Amino acid sequence: MFKKIILIVFGCLTIVTVHGWAQQISADSLQALQARQETLEKFSKLNKLKITLARKEKDAQHMKERTDHFNAKANDLLNKAKKYSEELKQHPADRKAAKKSKKFARRAKHLTNRAARFNNKYSKLKNQVDQLQQQIEDLQKQIDQDRLKIHFTPTSNQ
């Protein structure tokens, strides 16, 4: 019996406390809470953009490295082709030098084309990075303006 009375009293106090707290929220504090929620959503969007930016920058760096790699290999092969070409000038009947010169020139052209494809991908990623940076700057300005309007300090009504 005593336990039932304690549970009933505790239940009544809980209902009165929750009901009293719910009435304390005014229209001004509700607007402030909504404004804070909008700002937090902007922060969330800003973080997502920053994550996307980091990934794009990493991909762009990888494409640049691949472009540089293929360009270096192509230059090396062109130098070899040039060496055999000069050898062919000195000995025009040297079939071995002609064959090697042609082979290295063909491989160099292939690698140059691959480098051009990676360079094209790099350019596209670089443009995307620039666009993301602009979006981040714009969103950061909006957040800064919101911060001037809203201060994230607890109000006495809460």
C-alpha positions, 0 to 999 in steps of 0.5 A: 500500500505504501509503495502504491502511494509513493508511485502515485505521488511520484507520478503526479510530481512528474506530470506537474514538472513536465507540464510546467516545463512545457508551458515555460517555452515562449514564442521567442524562445521557440524562434530562437531554437528554430534559428539555432536548428537552421544554423546547425543544419548549415554547419552540417552541410558545411561539414559535408562540403568540407569532406567532399572537398577533401576527397576531391582534392585527394583525387585531384592530387592522385590524377596530377601524380599519374599525369606527371608519372606518364609524362616522365615515362613518355619523355624517357621513351622519347629520349630513347627513340631520339637516341636510336633515331640519331643512330639511324642517321649515322647508319641508315641501313641499321634495321635494328635501330629503326625498329627500336626507334619506331617502337619507343616512339609508339610507346611514348605516343601511347603514354602521352595520350594516357597523360593527356587523359589523366590531365583532362580528369585532373582539370575537371577535378580542379574545377570541382574543387574550386566550385566546392571552395566557393560553396564553402566560402558562401556557406561560411559567410551565411553562418557568420551572419547567423552568428551575429543574429543568434548567440548560442548561450542558454536562455533562462527559460530553458 
